[in-house]
């Protein structure tokens, strides 16, 4: 498979600027791999496709307010800083992206907050837009983190042109988010309401969790036609013994394992034993899944509608079958499904 196999025409008016009024009332396209049948449902109808003993695997990562708006010393130029990864708590070092990057050099100081209560110094260049910042703050580490949370904005995807609104803090977060560390939401999980999760549990569906802290690398464009030459950024992954036991029991009982999102699918496939079972994991994964690929753990997948030529589209194509997936995307465009982070969902069975 080549990069050019994953292109399609996406009208801009199908990019979802706002979430659906109710989380579980977004639309749901259901793809049956065995019959090549496509159904059109609401997300809350997902419960009809699963039974007692099946398992849903959720990503419990929590998005932190990673976007800071600041000013450059002396010139006062507006600078956007996107927090990527904390390098040192003691030294308060962070890897960040800056925009516009051409104005930011080593030694520059950046000021944040109306009262310039937070200052950062640029100490290194990492990529064309990447910098390492040392934050200068007199308080304790906990006070420093509180200041970051106070000044930070929800890191909405760049395709959303509007400013952050109050509801974004809640809606660009899954209802089961608990472990802070992501700079983008695991968007397949945004469709679940508390009521729907409770209905699933009452029906006997197991709910398990892993943690994969979504980084911006997931959304980096693929710039090589030969997909085997594309390198994914690493993301931190945690799979505990409790989840391993649940997943392996589900598989041994010949019940469905449903990955809620591409991040969960990547996580599961990053820790597979030679016997095709799940292993515990704590570390980093840079796994890149594209066709052809044999999946070992999940046999169903919930996902959103992804951008042309994205690594996410490549992964779901590997799971669904390339031709059937591209056909489904043509149907989605025709039926005016809403695309990307705040958009509609797809269930692949």
VENZIHU-V979683 format. One record per pair of residues at least 24 apart in sequence whose C-alpha atoms are under 10 Angstrom apart, sorted by the first residue. I is the first residue (numbers start at 1). J is the second residue. Records with the same first field share a line. If there is no record, write none. Layout:
I = J ; J
This chain:
1 = 225 ; 226 ; 227 ; 228 ; 290 ; 291 ; 292 ; 314 ; 322
2 = 224 ; 225 ; 226 ; 227 ; 228 ; 290 ; 291 ; 309 ; 314
3 = 222 ; 223 ; 224 ; 225 ; 226 ; 227 ; 308 ; 309 ; 310 ; 311 ; 314
4 = 224 ; 225 ; 226 ; 227 ; 308 ; 309
5 = 225 ; 308 ; 309 ; 314 ; 322 ; 323 ; 326
6 = 307 ; 308 ; 309 ; 310 ; 311 ; 313 ; 314 ; 317 ; 322 ; 325 ; 326
7 = 307 ; 308 ; 309 ; 310 ; 313 ; 326
8 = 307 ; 308 ; 309 ; 326 ; 329 ; 330 ; 333
9 = 307 ; 308 ; 329 ; 330 ; 333
10 = 306 ; 307 ; 308 ; 329 ; 330 ; 332 ; 333 ; 339
11 = 333 ; 336 ; 339
12 = 159 ; 339
13 = 336 ; 338 ; 339
14 = 332 ; 333 ; 336 ; 337 ; 338 ; 339 ; 340 ; 343
15 = 159 ; 160 ; 305 ; 306 ; 307 ; 336 ; 337 ; 338 ; 339 ; 340 ; 341 ; 342 ; 343
16 = 159 ; 160 ; 337 ; 338 ; 339 ; 340 ; 341 ; 342 ; 343 ; 344
17 = 156 ; 157 ; 159 ; 160 ; 161 ; 162 ; 338 ; 339 ; 340 ; 341 ; 342 ; 343
18 = 160 ; 162 ; 167 ; 168 ; 171 ; 338 ; 341 ; 342 ; 343
19 = 167 ; 168 ; 171 ; 172 ; 190 ; 191 ; 338 ; 341 ; 342 ; 343 ; 344
20 = 171 ; 191 ; 338 ; 342 ; 343 ; 344
22 = 171 ; 191 ; 192 ; 193
23 = 171 ; 174 ; 175 ; 189 ; 190 ; 191 ; 192 ; 193 ; 194 ; 196 ; 342 ; 344
24 = 190 ; 191 ; 192 ; 193 ; 194 ; 195 ; 196 ; 344 ; 345
25 = 191 ; 192 ; 193 ; 344
26 = 190 ; 191 ; 192 ; 337 ; 338 ; 342 ; 343 ; 344 ; 345
27 = 191 ; 337 ; 338 ; 343 ; 344 ; 345 ; 346
28 = 191 ; 302 ; 303 ; 304 ; 337 ; 344 ; 345 ; 346 ; 347
29 = 302 ; 303 ; 304 ; 305 ; 328 ; 331 ; 332 ; 337 ; 344 ; 345 ; 346 ; 347 ; 348
30 = 302 ; 328 ; 345 ; 346 ; 347 ; 348 ; 349
31 = 300 ; 301 ; 320 ; 324 ; 325 ; 328 ; 346 ; 347 ; 348 ; 349
32 = 300 ; 320 ; 324 ; 347 ; 348 ; 349
33 = 300 ; 319 ; 320 ; 321 ; 324 ; 325 ; 348 ; 349
34 = 320 ; 349
36 = 320 ; 321 ; 324 ; 325 ; 327 ; 328
37 = 324 ; 328
38 = 324 ; 327 ; 328 ; 331 ; 347 ; 348
39 = 346 ; 347
40 = 332 ; 335 ; 346
41 = 345 ; 346 ; 347
42 = 344 ; 345
43 = 191 ; 192 ; 196 ; 344 ; 345 ; 346 ; 347
44 = 191 ; 192 ; 193 ; 195 ; 196 ; 197 ; 199
45 = 196
46 = 196 ; 200 ; 302 ; 346 ; 347
47 = 196 ; 197 ; 199 ; 200 ; 203 ; 205
48 = 200 ; 203
49 = 256 ; 347 ; 349
50 = 200 ; 203 ; 204 ; 205 ; 255 ; 256 ; 257 ; 258
51 = 200 ; 201 ; 203 ; 204 ; 205 ; 206 ; 255 ; 256
52 = 200 ; 201 ; 202 ; 203 ; 204 ; 205 ; 206 ; 255 ; 256
53 = 201 ; 203 ; 204 ; 205 ; 206 ; 246 ; 249 ; 250 ; 251 ; 253 ; 254 ; 255 ; 256 ; 257
54 = 200 ; 203 ; 204 ; 205 ; 206 ; 207 ; 246 ; 247 ; 250 ; 251 ; 253 ; 254 ; 255 ; 256 ; 257 ; 258
55 = 200 ; 201 ; 204 ; 205 ; 206 ; 207 ; 208 ; 246 ; 247 ; 249 ; 250 ; 251 ; 255 ; 256 ; 257 ; 258 ; 259 ; 298
56 = 197 ; 200 ; 205 ; 206 ; 207 ; 208 ; 209 ; 247 ; 256 ; 257 ; 258 ; 259 ; 260 ; 298 ; 300 ; 301 ; 302
57 = 206 ; 207 ; 208 ; 209 ; 210 ; 243 ; 246 ; 247 ; 257 ; 258 ; 259 ; 260 ; 261 ; 264 ; 265 ; 268 ; 298 ; 301
58 = 174 ; 176 ; 177 ; 186 ; 188 ; 189 ; 207 ; 208 ; 209 ; 210 ; 211 ; 212 ; 258 ; 259 ; 260 ; 261 ; 263 ; 264 ; 265
59 = 174 ; 176 ; 177 ; 178 ; 179 ; 185 ; 186 ; 187 ; 188 ; 189 ; 208 ; 209 ; 210 ; 211 ; 212 ; 213 ; 214 ; 237 ; 238 ; 259 ; 260 ; 261 ; 262 ; 263 ; 264 ; 265 ; 267
60 = 173 ; 174 ; 175 ; 176 ; 177 ; 178 ; 179 ; 180 ; 182 ; 185 ; 186 ; 189 ; 208 ; 209 ; 210 ; 211 ; 212 ; 213 ; 264
61 = 173 ; 174 ; 176 ; 177 ; 178 ; 179 ; 180 ; 181 ; 182 ; 183 ; 184 ; 185 ; 186 ; 209 ; 210 ; 211 ; 212 ; 213 ; 214 ; 237
62 = 172 ; 173 ; 174 ; 175 ; 176 ; 177 ; 178 ; 179 ; 180 ; 181 ; 182 ; 183 ; 184 ; 185 ; 186 ; 211 ; 212 ; 213 ; 214
63 = 154 ; 155 ; 169 ; 172 ; 173 ; 174 ; 177 ; 178 ; 179 ; 180 ; 181 ; 182 ; 183 ; 184 ; 185 ; 186 ; 213 ; 214
64 = 148 ; 149 ; 152 ; 153 ; 154 ; 155 ; 169 ; 173 ; 179 ; 180 ; 181 ; 182 ; 183 ; 184 ; 185
65 = 148 ; 149 ; 150 ; 151 ; 152 ; 153 ; 154 ; 155 ; 156 ; 169 ; 180 ; 181 ; 182 ; 183 ; 184
66 = 96 ; 148 ; 149 ; 151 ; 152 ; 153 ; 154 ; 155 ; 156 ; 181 ; 182 ; 183 ; 184
67 = 96 ; 97 ; 98 ; 148 ; 149 ; 151 ; 152 ; 153 ; 154 ; 155 ; 156 ; 183
68 = 98 ; 111 ; 112 ; 113 ; 148 ; 149 ; 150 ; 151 ; 152 ; 153 ; 154 ; 155
69 = 98 ; 99 ; 110 ; 111 ; 112 ; 113 ; 151 ; 152 ; 153
70 = 110 ; 111 ; 112 ; 113 ; 114 ; 116 ; 118 ; 119 ; 120 ; 151
71 = 109 ; 110 ; 111 ; 112 ; 113 ; 116 ; 119
72 = 103 ; 104 ; 108 ; 109 ; 110 ; 111 ; 112 ; 119 ; 120
73 = 108 ; 109 ; 110 ; 111 ; 119
74 = 108 ; 109 ; 110
76 = 110 ; 111
77 = 103 ; 110
78 = 110 ; 111
79 = 103 ; 104 ; 110 ; 111 ; 112
80 = 110
81 = 110 ; 112 ; 130 ; 131 ; 133 ; 152
82 = 130 ; 131 ; 152 ; 153 ; 155 ; 183 ; 216
83 = 131 ; 132 ; 133 ; 148 ; 152 ; 155 ; 183
84 = 130 ; 132 ; 181 ; 182 ; 183 ; 214 ; 215 ; 216 ; 217
85 = 132 ; 181 ; 182 ; 183 ; 215
86 = 132 ; 133 ; 181
87 = 132 ; 133 ; 134
88 = 134
89 = 141 ; 144 ; 145
90 = 140 ; 141
91 = 133 ; 134 ; 135 ; 136 ; 141
92 = 120 ; 133 ; 134 ; 135 ; 136 ; 137 ; 141 ; 144 ; 145
93 = 120 ; 121 ; 122 ; 123 ; 132 ; 133 ; 134 ; 135 ; 136
94 = 120 ; 122 ; 131 ; 132 ; 133 ; 134 ; 135
95 = 124 ; 125 ; 126 ; 130 ; 131 ; 132 ; 133 ; 134
96 = 122 ; 125 ; 126 ; 127 ; 129 ; 130 ; 131 ; 132 ; 133
97 = 125 ; 126 ; 127 ; 128 ; 129 ; 130 ; 131 ; 132 ; 133
98 = 128 ; 129 ; 130 ; 131 ; 132
99 = 129 ; 130
100 = 129
101 = 127 ; 128 ; 129 ; 130 ; 131
102 = 128 ; 129
104 = 129 ; 130 ; 131
105 = 131
106 = 131 ; 132 ; 133
107 = 133
108 = 133
109 = 133 ; 134 ; 135 ; 136
110 = 135
111 = 135 ; 136
112 = 147 ; 148 ; 151 ; 152
113 = 147 ; 148 ; 150 ; 151 ; 152
114 = 151
117 = 147 ; 151
118 = 144 ; 147 ; 148 ; 151
154 = 183 ; 184
155 = 182 ; 183 ; 184 ; 185
156 = 183 ; 184 ; 185 ; 341 ; 342
157 = 183 ; 184 ; 185 ; 216 ; 219 ; 340 ; 341 ; 342
159 = 340 ; 341
160 = 341 ; 342
171 = 342
172 = 341 ; 342
176 = 209
177 = 211
178 = 211
179 = 210 ; 211 ; 212 ; 213
180 = 211 ; 213
181 = 211 ; 212 ; 213 ; 214 ; 215 ; 236
182 = 211 ; 212 ; 213 ; 214 ; 215 ; 216 ; 235 ; 236
183 = 213 ; 214 ; 215 ; 216
184 = 213 ; 214 ; 215 ; 216 ; 218 ; 219 ; 341
185 = 213 ; 214 ; 215 ; 263 ; 341
186 = 212 ; 213 ; 214 ; 260 ; 261 ; 262 ; 263 ; 264 ; 303 ; 304 ; 341
187 = 260 ; 261 ; 262 ; 263 ; 302 ; 303 ; 304 ; 305 ; 340 ; 341 ; 342 ; 343 ; 344 ; 345
188 = 259 ; 260 ; 261 ; 262 ; 263 ; 264 ; 301 ; 302 ; 303 ; 304 ; 305 ; 340 ; 341 ; 342 ; 343 ; 344 ; 345 ; 346 ; 347
189 = 260 ; 261 ; 302 ; 303 ; 304 ; 345
190 = 260 ; 261 ; 304 ; 341 ; 342 ; 343 ; 344 ; 345
191 = 302 ; 303 ; 304 ; 342 ; 343 ; 344 ; 345
192 = 260
205 = 256 ; 257
206 = 246 ; 247 ; 250 ; 257
207 = 243 ; 246 ; 247 ; 258
208 = 242 ; 243 ; 244 ; 246 ; 247 ; 259
209 = 238 ; 239 ; 240 ; 242 ; 243 ; 244 ; 260 ; 264
210 = 237 ; 238 ; 239 ; 240 ; 242 ; 243 ; 244 ; 263 ; 264 ; 267 ; 268 ; 280 ; 281
211 = 236 ; 237 ; 238 ; 239 ; 240 ; 263 ; 264 ; 267 ; 282
212 = 236 ; 237 ; 238 ; 239 ; 263 ; 264 ; 266 ; 267 ; 283 ; 284 ; 285
213 = 237 ; 238 ; 263 ; 284
214 = 263
217 = 286 ; 311
218 = 262 ; 263 ; 286 ; 288 ; 310 ; 311 ; 312
219 = 306 ; 307 ; 310 ; 311 ; 312
220 = 310 ; 311
221 = 307 ; 308 ; 309 ; 310 ; 311
222 = 309 ; 310 ; 311
223 = 309
227 = 288 ; 289 ; 290 ; 291 ; 311 ; 314
228 = 288 ; 289 ; 290
230 = 288 ; 311
231 = 286 ; 287 ; 288
232 = 285 ; 286 ; 287 ; 288 ; 289 ; 311
233 = 284 ; 285 ; 286 ; 287 ; 288
234 = 283 ; 284 ; 285 ; 286 ; 287
235 = 263 ; 267 ; 283 ; 284 ; 285 ; 286 ; 287
236 = 267 ; 282 ; 283 ; 284 ; 285 ; 286
237 = 263 ; 264 ; 266 ; 267 ; 268 ; 270 ; 271 ; 281 ; 282 ; 283 ; 284 ; 285 ; 286
238 = 267 ; 280 ; 281 ; 282 ; 283 ; 284 ; 285
239 = 267 ; 268 ; 270 ; 271 ; 278 ; 279 ; 280 ; 281 ; 282 ; 283
240 = 279 ; 280 ; 281 ; 282
241 = 278 ; 279 ; 280 ; 281
242 = 280
243 = 278 ; 279 ; 280
244 = 268 ; 271 ; 277 ; 278 ; 279 ; 280 ; 281
245 = 277 ; 278 ; 279 ; 280
246 = 278
247 = 277 ; 278 ; 279 ; 297 ; 298
248 = 276 ; 277 ; 278 ; 279 ; 297
249 = 277
251 = 276 ; 277 ; 278 ; 297 ; 298 ; 299
252 = 277
255 = 299
256 = 297 ; 298 ; 299 ; 300 ; 349
257 = 297 ; 298 ; 299 ; 300 ; 301
258 = 297 ; 298 ; 299 ; 300 ; 301 ; 302 ; 347 ; 348 ; 349
259 = 297 ; 298 ; 299 ; 300 ; 301 ; 302 ; 303 ; 347 ; 348
260 = 298 ; 300 ; 301 ; 302 ; 303 ; 304 ; 347
261 = 301 ; 302 ; 303 ; 304 ; 312 ; 316 ; 345 ; 346 ; 347
262 = 289 ; 301 ; 302 ; 303 ; 304 ; 311 ; 312 ; 313 ; 315 ; 316
263 = 303 ; 312
264 = 298 ; 301 ; 302
265 = 289 ; 295 ; 296 ; 297 ; 298 ; 299 ; 300 ; 301 ; 302 ; 315 ; 316 ; 319
266 = 315
268 = 295 ; 296 ; 297 ; 298
269 = 294 ; 295 ; 296 ; 297 ; 298
271 = 296 ; 297
272 = 296 ; 297
288 = 312 ; 314 ; 315
289 = 313 ; 314 ; 315 ; 316 ; 317 ; 318 ; 319
290 = 314 ; 315 ; 316 ; 317 ; 318 ; 319 ; 322
291 = 315 ; 316 ; 317 ; 318 ; 319 ; 320 ; 321 ; 322
292 = 317 ; 318 ; 319 ; 321 ; 322
293 = 317 ; 318 ; 319 ; 321
294 = 318 ; 319
295 = 319
299 = 348 ; 349
300 = 347 ; 348 ; 349
301 = 346 ; 347 ; 348 ; 349
302 = 345 ; 346 ; 347 ; 348 ; 349
303 = 340 ; 344 ; 345 ; 346 ; 347 ; 348
304 = 338 ; 339 ; 340 ; 341 ; 342 ; 343 ; 344 ; 345 ; 346 ; 347
305 = 329 ; 332 ; 337 ; 338 ; 339 ; 340 ; 341 ; 342 ; 343 ; 344 ; 345 ; 346
306 = 339 ; 340 ; 341 ; 343
307 = 339 ; 340
316 = 348
319 = 348 ; 349
320 = 348 ; 349
